[in-house]
Amino acid sequence: MKIEFVATVESPVAHLVNQDTLPASLEPALAEGARASRFSGKAGQLHEGFISRDGKVVRVALAGSGEKGAKDRSAALERAGAAITAKYIASGEVAVTIDFADAGLSATEAAAVILGARLRGWRHDVYRTKLPADQQASLKAIRVVGAPDGTEAAWKVEDALADGVELTRELVTEPANIIYPESFVERVGQRLDGTGIKVRVLDETEMTALGMGALLGVAQGSVRKPRILVMEWNGGPAGEKPVAFVGKGVTFDTGGISLKPPAGMEDMKWDMGGAGAVAGAMLALARRKAKANVVGVCGLVENMPDGNAQRPGDVVTTMSGQTVEVINTDAEGRLVLCDCVTWVQKEYSPTAIVDLATLTGAILISLGHEQAGIFSNDEGLAGKLIAAGNVSGDKLWRMPLGPAYDKLIDSPIADMKNVGPREGGSITAAQFIQRYVDKGTPWAHLDIAGMAWASKPGQTWDKGATGYGVRLLDRYVRDNLEG
């Protein structure tokens, strides 16, 4: 979606309306139509009418922006922008003008409206060759007029964020025959080219030499070779240790020998949502020239059940030297993450580690699709991430860790097993990863299994990939790493 700042209003035009305060300047026919349709200006509510202005029939939309001064004002403004795009995305209109002249917003508030409008306009229709004309996306541009001073500068920051969210959605949406470890690296590398991010790639030979038996064990059943994608952004003080973001990138997950049921298995193309979020966040940080040092690591594998696949009962040796009895080959994400976490600590000595993974179905049972679970060994880091989630809209809920849960993954023949009992499945998965975190290193694990994909439209996304995690990580960096 193209965003254009223009000097004149063109039809169709959208006006923002605060809750329960229809502007006195509205044409009587438009105002009466809004009242008749019970439009009150609630966030995300939209009313459309046709009126005569300067001798021309004009298509006008009123977008509800919620209560002025509300605590969640930014989210409400995003919903207003998103409602405009949702209304016109397949309307036949190629552009819509948002008129901010009488909206009474600040530059950052206006940018929030534009962000919502752009994010809601993302679609992936690449493979839909017979889509009826009235369902095809016609809207190509959002035009901005009358915006307050400073809006263009504020938008440049949010524009970078939108780029990152859209990259993540694209990666998560693409099928597994298009995005697999090697092509993930290629696609992301193309998007990062020229941004200033330093890209490194570890191949199978290097991972073998490093002793990454856990990650390689997951990958050994697939003809698609594993990769680790490393993205360094050094926008902070020279020599300062970075924060590390680590993403699970299982580009397709059959479950391996512990094969998943066929129904719904096609959804497992998005089991790389954590890696997708890390890649999108790194693009956003680089595009807006974040004043922080951050390294992003994506562990990329495909989990398949061929004659060379890992078997239940196999014992693997991780890069850390710890051994794992693989009870269930469908608990593969933690095996990928543990070697990535070990590697990033040895290579970068990060000041904190945040890993993101579509890790467990158990987290959906706990939290549904409303928020991701956060597990952490550090109160300060957990609090900062939860606060960032509340501001960004990528919400988190704190989940427990503790010795009582940890002992559930002890193995009789190895240092640990990769699954515990059915109960507390998301917790024992987090306990597994924690065993690879060096003492004294702040760490948080985000189980985003319920958030990477949506079966129905949300506030700023259509059905499908949400881009969850990008805004969370970007906000965490803005609020805590940039002075």
LUMBA-908678 format. One record per residue (C-alpha): residue number from 1; x, y, z. Coordinates in Angstrom, 2 decimals. Layout:
N
{NUM, {X, Y, Z}}
...
***
This chain:
483
{1, {0.00, 0.00, 0.00}}
{2, {1.48, 3.32, -1.11}}
{3, {1.23, 6.30, 1.26}}
{4, {1.13, 9.73, -0.43}}
{5, {1.13, 13.14, 1.26}}
{6, {-0.88, 15.48, -0.96}}
{7, {-2.10, 19.09, -0.92}}
{8, {-5.70, 18.71, -2.14}}
{9, {-8.62, 16.50, -1.18}}
{10, {-9.85, 13.99, -3.75}}
{11, {-12.85, 11.68, -3.54}}
{12, {-13.39, 9.32, -1.85}}
{13, {-12.45, 11.07, 1.36}}
{14, {-12.43, 9.82, 4.94}}
{15, {-12.79, 11.92, 8.10}}
{16, {-11.95, 10.83, 11.62}}
{17, {-14.66, 11.15, 14.25}}
{18, {-14.22, 10.97, 18.00}}
{19, {-16.74, 8.92, 19.90}}
{20, {-20.09, 10.65, 20.52}}
{21, {-18.92, 13.90, 18.91}}
{22, {-20.04, 14.28, 15.32}}
{23, {-18.33, 17.42, 13.96}}
{24, {-20.61, 20.40, 13.55}}
{25, {-19.07, 21.05, 10.14}}
{26, {-20.52, 17.85, 8.66}}
{27, {-23.16, 18.28, 5.98}}
{28, {-26.63, 17.71, 7.48}}
{29, {-27.40, 14.78, 5.18}}
{30, {-24.17, 13.03, 6.15}}
{31, {-24.65, 13.70, 9.85}}
{32, {-28.25, 12.51, 9.78}}
{33, {-27.26, 9.39, 7.88}}
{34, {-24.60, 8.64, 10.48}}
{35, {-27.10, 9.01, 13.32}}
{36, {-29.68, 6.87, 11.51}}
{37, {-27.15, 4.07, 11.08}}
{38, {-26.18, 4.30, 14.78}}
{39, {-22.69, 5.48, 13.99}}
{40, {-21.24, 6.87, 17.22}}
{41, {-17.53, 7.09, 16.45}}
{42, {-16.49, 3.96, 18.32}}
{43, {-13.01, 2.76, 17.36}}
{44, {-13.13, 0.92, 14.05}}
{45, {-16.73, 1.89, 13.27}}
{46, {-17.33, 3.28, 9.78}}
{47, {-20.18, 5.05, 8.03}}
{48, {-20.29, 5.92, 4.33}}
{49, {-22.43, 8.37, 2.43}}
{50, {-22.61, 10.32, -0.82}}
{51, {-23.03, 14.08, -0.68}}
{52, {-22.68, 17.14, -2.90}}
{53, {-19.59, 19.30, -2.37}}
{54, {-18.69, 22.16, -4.68}}
{55, {-21.07, 20.88, -7.30}}
{56, {-19.67, 17.35, -7.28}}
{57, {-21.03, 14.15, -5.80}}
{58, {-18.44, 13.01, -3.25}}
{59, {-18.05, 9.61, -1.57}}
{60, {-17.38, 10.28, 2.11}}
{61, {-16.52, 7.93, 4.97}}
{62, {-16.61, 8.69, 8.68}}
{63, {-14.15, 6.54, 10.64}}
{64, {-14.61, 6.16, 14.37}}
{65, {-11.46, 6.85, 16.39}}
{66, {-12.85, 6.16, 19.85}}
{67, {-12.74, 8.34, 22.93}}
{68, {-10.31, 11.24, 22.85}}
{69, {-7.74, 10.84, 25.60}}
{70, {-8.43, 7.12, 26.10}}
{71, {-5.57, 5.00, 27.41}}
{72, {-5.56, 2.86, 24.27}}
{73, {-5.85, 5.85, 21.96}}
{74, {-3.09, 4.74, 19.60}}
{75, {-4.71, 1.35, 19.05}}
{76, {-8.07, 3.03, 18.45}}
{77, {-6.56, 5.32, 15.83}}
{78, {-4.95, 2.35, 14.09}}
{79, {-8.34, 0.67, 13.99}}
{80, {-9.81, 3.79, 12.41}}
{81, {-7.22, 3.70, 9.65}}
{82, {-7.67, -0.04, 9.21}}
{83, {-11.45, 0.35, 8.91}}
{84, {-10.98, 2.78, 6.02}}
{85, {-8.75, 0.35, 4.13}}
{86, {-10.98, -2.63, 4.86}}
{87, {-13.96, -0.74, 3.43}}
{88, {-12.24, 0.23, 0.18}}
{89, {-9.67, -2.51, -0.42}}
{90, {-11.84, -4.24, -3.05}}
{91, {-14.27, -1.41, -3.74}}
{92, {-12.98, -0.50, -7.18}}
{93, {-11.38, 2.68, -5.81}}
{94, {-7.64, 2.95, -6.41}}
{95, {-6.98, 5.63, -3.78}}
{96, {-8.64, 7.07, -0.68}}
{97, {-7.86, 10.44, 0.90}}
{98, {-7.74, 10.72, 4.69}}
{99, {-8.42, 14.34, 5.63}}
{100, {-6.83, 15.22, 8.98}}
{101, {-7.67, 18.95, 8.81}}
{102, {-10.24, 18.95, 11.62}}
{103, {-9.19, 15.77, 13.44}}
{104, {-7.27, 17.50, 16.23}}
{105, {-4.50, 14.90, 16.28}}
{106, {-0.80, 15.11, 16.99}}
{107, {1.77, 13.98, 14.43}}
{108, {2.30, 10.63, 16.16}}
{109, {-1.46, 10.08, 16.37}}
{110, {-1.87, 10.83, 12.69}}
{111, {0.93, 8.39, 11.93}}
{112, {-0.94, 5.72, 13.93}}
{113, {-3.98, 6.16, 11.67}}
{114, {-1.81, 5.80, 8.58}}
{115, {-0.08, 2.74, 10.01}}
{116, {-3.40, 1.02, 10.60}}
{117, {-4.51, 1.85, 7.07}}
{118, {-1.35, 0.44, 5.54}}
{119, {-1.18, -2.74, 7.61}}
{120, {-4.81, -3.63, 6.90}}
{121, {-4.14, -3.33, 3.18}}
{122, {-1.59, -6.15, 3.02}}
{123, {-2.74, -9.14, 0.97}}
{124, {-0.97, -12.06, -0.66}}
{125, {-2.86, -12.90, -3.84}}
{126, {0.15, -14.12, -5.82}}
{127, {-1.26, -17.59, -6.47}}
{128, {-4.92, -16.63, -6.96}}
{129, {-5.27, -16.56, -10.76}}
{130, {-9.08, -16.76, -10.99}}
{131, {-10.16, -14.35, -8.28}}
{132, {-13.46, -12.63, -9.28}}
{133, {-13.01, -8.99, -10.20}}
{134, {-15.14, -7.75, -7.31}}
{135, {-12.88, -9.58, -4.84}}
{136, {-9.59, -8.33, -6.24}}
{137, {-7.72, -5.64, -4.34}}
{138, {-8.17, -2.35, -6.17}}
{139, {-6.88, 0.06, -3.53}}
{140, {-3.28, 1.01, -4.23}}
{141, {-2.76, 4.21, -2.27}}
{142, {-3.77, 6.10, 0.85}}
{143, {-3.51, 9.86, 0.37}}
{144, {-2.92, 12.07, 3.38}}
{145, {-4.04, 15.70, 3.46}}
{146, {-4.18, 18.29, 6.23}}
{147, {-1.95, 16.30, 8.56}}
{148, {-0.33, 18.16, 11.49}}
{149, {3.26, 19.34, 11.30}}
{150, {5.70, 16.52, 11.87}}
{151, {3.47, 13.76, 10.53}}
{152, {5.73, 12.92, 7.60}}
{153, {8.71, 12.52, 9.93}}
{154, {6.66, 10.40, 12.34}}
{155, {5.43, 8.31, 9.45}}
{156, {8.97, 7.50, 8.27}}
{157, {9.49, 5.60, 11.53}}
{158, {6.19, 3.74, 11.27}}
{159, {6.77, 3.10, 7.56}}
{160, {9.89, 1.14, 8.49}}
{161, {7.91, -0.82, 11.05}}
{162, {5.25, -1.62, 8.44}}
{163, {7.96, -2.91, 6.09}}
{164, {9.06, -5.33, 8.79}}
{165, {5.54, -6.53, 9.58}}
{166, {4.82, -7.09, 5.91}}
{167, {8.03, -9.07, 5.40}}
{168, {7.05, -11.34, 8.28}}
{169, {3.55, -11.83, 6.89}}
{170, {5.00, -12.68, 3.50}}
{171, {7.41, -15.28, 4.90}}
{172, {4.73, -16.87, 7.07}}
{173, {2.17, -16.96, 4.23}}
{174, {4.35, -18.49, 1.52}}
{175, {3.95, -22.27, 1.09}}
{176, {6.72, -24.64, 2.13}}
{177, {7.70, -25.44, -1.46}}
{178, {8.55, -21.76, -1.87}}
{179, {9.99, -20.89, 1.55}}
{180, {12.37, -23.48, 2.96}}
{181, {15.68, -22.93, 4.80}}
{182, {17.76, -21.96, 1.78}}
{183, {15.08, -19.81, 0.12}}
{184, {14.23, -18.15, 3.45}}
{185, {17.84, -17.02, 3.65}}
{186, {17.77, -15.83, 0.04}}
{187, {14.45, -13.95, 0.40}}
{188, {15.45, -12.20, 3.61}}
{189, {18.93, -11.44, 2.29}}
{190, {17.40, -9.66, -0.69}}
{191, {15.19, -7.54, 1.57}}
{192, {18.06, -6.63, 3.86}}
{193, {20.43, -5.70, 1.04}}
{194, {21.50, -2.09, 1.37}}
{195, {20.09, -1.63, 4.88}}
{196, {23.40, -1.83, 6.70}}
{197, {22.69, -5.18, 8.30}}
{198, {25.57, -7.64, 8.23}}
{199, {24.34, -11.08, 7.19}}
{200, {26.03, -14.39, 8.00}}
{201, {24.83, -17.88, 7.10}}
{202, {25.87, -21.12, 8.77}}
{203, {25.47, -24.22, 6.61}}
{204, {25.26, -27.90, 7.51}}
{205, {29.03, -28.40, 7.43}}
{206, {29.64, -25.54, 9.86}}
{207, {26.85, -26.70, 12.17}}
{208, {28.31, -30.21, 12.20}}
{209, {31.72, -28.85, 13.13}}
{210, {30.11, -26.84, 15.96}}
{211, {28.41, -29.96, 17.31}}
{212, {24.80, -28.83, 16.80}}
{213, {23.41, -32.34, 17.13}}
{214, {19.95, -31.21, 18.23}}
{215, {19.22, -28.90, 15.30}}
{216, {20.81, -31.29, 12.80}}
{217, {18.81, -34.18, 14.21}}
{218, {15.58, -32.38, 13.33}}
{219, {16.81, -31.62, 9.82}}
{220, {18.22, -35.03, 8.91}}
{221, {14.96, -36.41, 7.50}}
{222, {14.59, -33.68, 4.87}}
{223, {16.20, -33.13, 1.50}}
{224, {16.08, -29.41, 2.36}}
{225, {19.37, -28.54, 4.04}}
{226, {19.31, -26.57, 7.31}}
{227, {20.63, -23.08, 7.70}}
{228, {21.21, -20.58, 10.48}}
{229, {20.65, -16.99, 9.37}}
{230, {22.47, -14.35, 11.42}}
{231, {21.65, -10.64, 11.07}}
{232, {23.76, -8.02, 12.87}}
{233, {22.55, -4.45, 13.29}}
{234, {25.10, -2.18, 14.94}}
{235, {23.34, 1.15, 15.38}}
{236, {24.37, 1.67, 19.01}}
{237, {27.66, 2.46, 20.72}}
{238, {30.67, 0.76, 19.13}}
{239, {31.72, -2.35, 21.00}}
{240, {28.60, -2.53, 23.14}}
{241, {27.27, -6.07, 23.47}}
{242, {24.02, -6.66, 21.56}}
{243, {20.64, -7.96, 22.57}}
{244, {19.87, -11.23, 20.78}}
{245, {16.58, -12.17, 19.16}}
{246, {16.36, -15.88, 18.30}}
{247, {13.61, -17.34, 16.12}}
{248, {12.38, -20.87, 15.53}}
{249, {12.30, -21.42, 11.78}}
{250, {10.75, -24.80, 11.05}}
{251, {9.68, -24.06, 7.50}}
{252, {7.43, -27.10, 7.48}}
{253, {6.63, -29.44, 10.34}}
{254, {5.17, -32.85, 9.58}}
{255, {6.06, -33.98, 13.09}}
{256, {8.73, -36.26, 11.69}}
{257, {8.37, -39.93, 12.63}}
{258, {5.91, -38.78, 15.33}}
{259, {3.70, -37.80, 12.41}}
{260, {0.97, -35.21, 12.89}}
{261, {-2.65, -36.03, 11.90}}
{262, {-3.32, -35.09, 8.24}}
{263, {-6.17, -32.68, 9.04}}
{264, {-4.73, -29.19, 9.30}}
{265, {-1.14, -30.19, 8.59}}
{266, {-1.04, -27.62, 5.78}}
{267, {-0.98, -24.94, 8.48}}
{268, {2.48, -26.08, 9.49}}
{269, {3.99, -23.89, 6.80}}
{270, {3.80, -21.14, 9.45}}
{271, {5.82, -23.05, 12.03}}
{272, {8.59, -20.63, 11.16}}
{273, {6.64, -17.66, 12.55}}
{274, {9.28, -16.96, 15.20}}
{275, {12.05, -16.74, 12.62}}
{276, {9.78, -14.66, 10.42}}
{277, {9.20, -12.22, 13.27}}
{278, {12.92, -11.91, 13.96}}
{279, {13.67, -11.21, 10.28}}
{280, {10.89, -8.63, 10.09}}
{281, {12.02, -6.93, 13.28}}
{282, {15.60, -6.68, 12.03}}
{283, {14.39, -5.08, 8.78}}
{284, {12.31, -2.57, 10.73}}
{285, {15.21, -1.66, 13.03}}
{286, {17.58, -1.15, 10.12}}
{287, {15.10, 0.81, 8.01}}
{288, {14.50, 3.29, 10.81}}
{289, {18.20, 3.35, 11.81}}
{290, {17.60, 2.22, 15.39}}
{291, {20.27, 3.41, 17.81}}
{292, {20.91, -0.02, 19.29}}
{293, {23.05, -3.09, 18.76}}
{294, {20.92, -6.13, 17.98}}
{295, {21.65, -9.56, 16.53}}
{296, {18.91, -11.71, 15.04}}
{297, {19.35, -15.47, 14.68}}
{298, {16.99, -17.75, 12.76}}
{299, {17.36, -21.52, 13.09}}
{300, {15.95, -22.89, 9.82}}
{301, {15.04, -26.55, 9.26}}
{302, {12.36, -28.73, 7.73}}
{303, {11.00, -31.62, 9.84}}
{304, {10.25, -34.60, 7.58}}
{305, {9.74, -38.37, 8.08}}
{306, {11.97, -40.16, 5.59}}
{307, {14.20, -43.22, 6.07}}
{308, {16.98, -41.06, 7.50}}
{309, {14.72, -39.19, 9.93}}
{310, {15.37, -38.98, 13.63}}
{311, {13.57, -41.70, 15.61}}
{312, {11.74, -41.48, 18.94}}
{313, {14.22, -42.73, 21.52}}
{314, {17.32, -41.38, 19.76}}
{315, {19.83, -39.52, 21.92}}
{316, {21.49, -36.42, 20.49}}
{317, {24.32, -34.28, 21.80}}
{318, {23.69, -30.54, 21.67}}
{319, {26.29, -27.87, 21.00}}
{320, {26.40, -27.21, 24.76}}
{321, {27.48, -30.81, 25.37}}
{322, {24.24, -31.70, 27.09}}
{323, {22.46, -34.80, 25.81}}
{324, {18.78, -35.15, 24.93}}
{325, {16.61, -38.23, 24.65}}
{326, {14.20, -37.46, 21.81}}
{327, {10.91, -38.90, 23.03}}
{328, {8.77, -37.14, 20.42}}
{329, {10.13, -35.92, 17.10}}
{330, {7.21, -33.46, 16.90}}
{331, {8.73, -31.52, 19.80}}
{332, {11.38, -30.27, 17.42}}
{333, {11.35, -26.51, 17.85}}
{334, {13.08, -26.61, 21.22}}
{335, {15.81, -28.78, 19.67}}
{336, {16.42, -26.09, 17.08}}
{337, {16.35, -23.26, 19.60}}
{338, {18.69, -24.84, 22.12}}
{339, {21.61, -24.99, 19.70}}
{340, {20.90, -21.47, 18.41}}
{341, {20.79, -20.12, 21.98}}
{342, {24.09, -21.83, 22.81}}
{343, {25.73, -20.50, 19.66}}
{344, {24.61, -16.89, 20.07}}
{345, {25.91, -16.83, 23.65}}
{346, {29.32, -18.18, 22.64}}
{347, {29.57, -15.89, 19.63}}
{348, {28.15, -12.61, 20.98}}
{349, {27.81, -12.75, 24.80}}
{350, {24.50, -10.86, 24.47}}
{351, {23.17, -8.67, 27.26}}
{352, {19.80, -10.44, 26.95}}
{353, {18.17, -13.13, 24.81}}
{354, {14.59, -13.13, 23.59}}
{355, {13.48, -16.20, 21.66}}
{356, {10.23, -16.44, 19.69}}
{357, {8.64, -19.68, 18.60}}
{358, {5.37, -21.21, 17.49}}
{359, {6.32, -23.87, 19.99}}
{360, {3.36, -25.62, 21.60}}
{361, {-0.31, -26.34, 21.13}}
{362, {-0.52, -26.19, 24.90}}
{363, {-0.16, -22.41, 24.88}}
{364, {-3.33, -22.15, 22.78}}
{365, {-5.22, -24.14, 25.40}}
{366, {-3.96, -21.71, 28.06}}
{367, {-4.26, -18.37, 26.27}}
{368, {-6.20, -18.90, 23.06}}
{369, {-5.47, -16.39, 20.31}}
{370, {-5.49, -13.26, 22.48}}
{371, {-1.89, -13.10, 23.66}}
{372, {1.37, -15.03, 23.57}}
{373, {2.95, -16.66, 26.59}}
{374, {6.14, -15.25, 28.08}}
{375, {8.51, -17.29, 30.25}}
{376, {11.55, -15.57, 31.72}}
{377, {14.35, -15.94, 34.24}}
{378, {14.55, -12.17, 34.74}}
{379, {11.84, -9.96, 36.22}}
{380, {13.17, -6.80, 34.61}}
{381, {13.30, -8.25, 31.10}}
{382, {9.86, -9.82, 31.47}}
{383, {8.36, -6.54, 32.65}}
{384, {9.88, -4.59, 29.78}}
{385, {8.60, -7.04, 27.19}}
{386, {5.11, -7.14, 28.69}}
{387, {5.03, -3.33, 28.68}}
{388, {6.20, -3.29, 25.06}}
{389, {3.45, -5.76, 24.20}}
{390, {0.78, -3.59, 25.79}}
{391, {1.91, -0.52, 23.84}}
{392, {2.43, -2.30, 20.51}}
{393, {-0.66, -4.49, 20.65}}
{394, {1.40, -7.71, 20.50}}
{395, {0.29, -8.72, 23.97}}
{396, {2.01, -11.13, 26.36}}
{397, {0.92, -13.05, 29.45}}
{398, {3.47, -14.18, 32.06}}
{399, {3.69, -17.93, 32.57}}
{400, {5.53, -19.79, 35.37}}
{401, {8.87, -21.57, 35.53}}
{402, {10.30, -23.55, 38.42}}
{403, {12.11, -26.67, 39.69}}
{404, {8.87, -28.66, 40.01}}
{405, {8.34, -28.29, 36.26}}
{406, {12.00, -28.73, 35.40}}
{407, {12.25, -32.21, 36.87}}
{408, {9.47, -33.35, 34.53}}
{409, {11.93, -33.41, 31.62}}
{410, {14.66, -35.45, 33.37}}
{411, {15.60, -38.56, 31.37}}
{412, {16.70, -41.93, 32.75}}
{413, {19.37, -42.31, 30.05}}
{414, {20.36, -38.75, 29.06}}
{415, {20.64, -35.30, 30.61}}
{416, {17.05, -34.55, 29.64}}
{417, {14.21, -35.60, 27.38}}
{418, {12.59, -33.26, 24.90}}
{419, {9.05, -33.56, 26.27}}
{420, {7.40, -33.92, 29.64}}
{421, {3.89, -35.14, 30.44}}
{422, {0.80, -33.81, 28.69}}
{423, {0.10, -31.39, 31.51}}
{424, {1.99, -28.10, 31.48}}
{425, {3.35, -28.72, 27.99}}
{426, {4.22, -25.10, 27.21}}
{427, {5.97, -24.78, 30.58}}
{428, {8.16, -27.86, 30.21}}
{429, {9.09, -26.67, 26.70}}
{430, {10.31, -23.39, 28.21}}
{431, {12.14, -25.27, 30.97}}
{432, {13.96, -27.22, 28.25}}
{433, {15.22, -24.06, 26.56}}
{434, {16.21, -22.50, 29.89}}
{435, {18.71, -25.32, 30.45}}
{436, {20.78, -23.82, 27.64}}
{437, {20.83, -20.26, 28.96}}
{438, {24.08, -19.28, 30.71}}
{439, {23.82, -18.36, 34.35}}
{440, {23.34, -14.60, 34.73}}
{441, {22.05, -14.03, 31.21}}
{442, {18.57, -12.43, 31.13}}
{443, {16.35, -14.56, 28.89}}
{444, {12.74, -14.63, 27.80}}
{445, {10.93, -17.24, 25.75}}
{446, {7.83, -16.16, 23.82}}
{447, {5.51, -18.97, 22.75}}
{448, {3.60, -17.33, 19.89}}
{449, {1.81, -20.43, 18.55}}
{450, {-1.60, -18.81, 18.97}}
{451, {-0.65, -15.48, 17.46}}
{452, {1.28, -15.96, 14.20}}
{453, {-1.79, -16.94, 12.17}}
{454, {-5.41, -15.80, 12.38}}
{455, {-8.49, -17.65, 11.10}}
{456, {-10.47, -14.40, 10.94}}
{457, {-9.65, -10.71, 10.37}}
{458, {-8.21, -8.77, 13.29}}
{459, {-7.74, -5.10, 14.09}}
{460, {-5.07, -4.40, 11.48}}
{461, {-4.84, -7.67, 9.56}}
{462, {-6.95, -9.85, 7.32}}
{463, {-7.27, -13.60, 7.75}}
{464, {-3.88, -15.31, 7.68}}
{465, {-0.46, -14.16, 8.79}}
{466, {-0.58, -11.42, 11.44}}
{467, {3.08, -10.39, 11.59}}
{468, {2.99, -10.88, 15.38}}
{469, {6.25, -10.18, 17.15}}
{470, {7.71, -7.49, 14.91}}
{471, {5.97, -4.61, 16.66}}
{472, {6.71, -6.11, 20.06}}
{473, {10.45, -6.39, 19.44}}
{474, {10.63, -2.97, 17.80}}
{475, {8.82, -1.34, 20.73}}
{476, {11.09, -3.13, 23.22}}
{477, {14.11, -1.68, 21.41}}
{478, {12.59, 1.82, 21.21}}
{479, {11.71, 1.96, 24.89}}
{480, {14.70, 0.22, 26.44}}
{481, {17.76, 0.24, 24.17}}
{482, {17.61, 3.63, 22.49}}
{483, {18.50, 6.55, 24.73}}
***
